[in-house]
Amino acid sequence: MTLQEWGAVGEFVGGVAVIATLVYLAVQTRQARRSAWAQAPQWISDGYRDWISAPRADAELGALIIRATHGWNDLTKIDQMRSHAWWGEKVVHLDAVLTLYDQGLIDEMRKRAWVDDCLMMVGTPGGAEWWSQSKILFTPQVRNEIERRLEDPSTLPPPWSEILPFFRDDSSTAS
């Protein structure tokens, strides 16, 4: 075999190796995407469970969150900080949900549920005060999504304090 023939064989083998590598990478990418698609809803559920467990485990925090929904500016700075940490975690999680949606890893229904839940929080009197002071801390993606929806009241869900009995301020009606 001449040197040119060996060169031709080498080029052929190299071409086959490149094609095999591309096929392998395509299969791996597809499997990774399927895995991410399967794990994203569980990740969202785990995040929600962890977030909601804080006031469930700490009655004082639960009472604080109820007070915060009715009057953010009536809270002490320490109570605002504690409430901000809890509410802020919800909004940071929304940021991750929006990113997963943009990557095609979750569907519109899940995205809408998270956006609506944040809007129900921001729709309370205290939540609106908190959002107006804190929104600069969050990503443009989150701010734009929330602000876009706030501009059209017909798209807003009712606030937590109107639909969830445990967020109502019953102190004025207590005997």
MOKAQUI-V141864 format. One record per backbone hydrogen bond with DSSP energy under -0.5 kcal/mol. CO is the residue of the C=O (numbers start at 0). NH is the residue of the N-H. E is the energy in kcal/mol with one decimal. If there is no record, write none. Layout:
CO_NH_E + CO_NH_E
This chain:
1_5_-2.4 + 2_6_-2.2 + 3_7_-2.3 + 4_8_-2.3 + 5_9_-2.5 + 6_10_-2.5 + 7_11_-2.3 + 8_12_-2.9 + 9_13_-2.7 + 10_14_-2.4 + 11_15_-2.3 + 12_16_-2.5 + 13_17_-2.3 + 14_18_-2.2 + 15_19_-2.8 + 16_20_-2.4 + 17_21_-2.4 + 18_22_-2.4 + 19_23_-2.5 + 20_24_-2.6 + 21_25_-2.2 + 22_26_-2.4 + 23_27_-2.5 + 24_28_-2.6 + 25_29_-2.3 + 26_30_-2.4 + 27_31_-2.4 + 28_32_-2.3 + 29_33_-2.3 + 30_34_-2.3 + 31_35_-2.5 + 32_36_-2.7 + 33_37_-2.2 + 34_38_-2.0 + 35_39_-2.2 + 36_40_-0.7 + 37_41_-0.5 + 38_42_-2.5 + 39_43_-2.4 + 40_44_-2.5 + 41_45_-2.8 + 42_46_-2.3 + 43_47_-2.3 + 44_48_-2.6 + 45_49_-2.5 + 46_50_-2.3 + 47_51_-2.9 + 48_52_-1.4 + 49_53_-0.6 + 50_53_-0.8 + 51_55_-1.0 + 52_56_-2.2 + 53_57_-1.3 + 57_61_-2.1 + 58_62_-2.5 + 59_63_-2.2 + 60_64_-2.7 + 61_65_-1.9 + 62_66_-2.3 + 63_67_-2.9 + 64_68_-1.9 + 65_69_-0.7 + 66_69_-1.0 + 66_70_-1.4 + 68_125_-2.9 + 68_126_-0.6 + 70_73_-1.1 + 71_74_-1.5 + 75_79_-2.6 + 76_80_-2.4 + 77_81_-2.3 + 78_82_-2.6 + 79_83_-3.1 + 80_84_-2.2 + 81_85_-1.6 + 82_86_-3.2 + 83_87_-3.5 + 84_88_-1.5 + 85_89_-1.2 + 86_90_-1.9 + 87_91_-2.7 + 88_92_-2.1 + 89_93_-1.9 + 90_94_-1.9 + 91_95_-1.6 + 92_96_-2.3 + 93_97_-2.8 + 94_98_-2.0 + 95_99_-2.6 + 96_100_-2.4 + 97_101_-2.5 + 98_102_-1.7 + 99_104_-2.9 + 99_105_-0.7 + 100_103_-1.8 + 106_110_-1.9 + 107_111_-3.0 + 108_112_-2.1 + 109_113_-2.0 + 110_114_-2.5 + 111_115_-3.0 + 112_116_-2.2 + 113_117_-2.2 + 114_118_-2.4 + 115_119_-2.4 + 116_120_-1.7 + 117_121_-2.9 + 118_122_-1.8 + 119_159_-2.2 + 120_123_-1.3 + 123_127_-2.7 + 124_128_-1.7 + 125_129_-2.8 + 126_130_-2.9 + 127_131_-2.3 + 128_132_-1.4 + 129_133_-2.3 + 130_134_-2.4 + 133_136_-2.4 + 134_137_-1.8 + 138_142_-2.6 + 139_143_-3.1 + 140_144_-1.8 + 141_145_-2.7 + 142_146_-3.0 + 143_147_-2.5 + 144_148_-1.7 + 145_149_-2.5 + 146_150_-1.7 + 148_151_-1.2 + 150_152_-0.6 + 151_154_-2.5 + 152_155_-1.4 + 158_161_-1.8 + 158_162_-1.6 + 159_163_-2.8 + 162_164_-0.7 + 163_166_-2.3 + 164_167_-1.3 + 167_169_-1.1 + 169_172_-0.9 + 169_173_-1.1
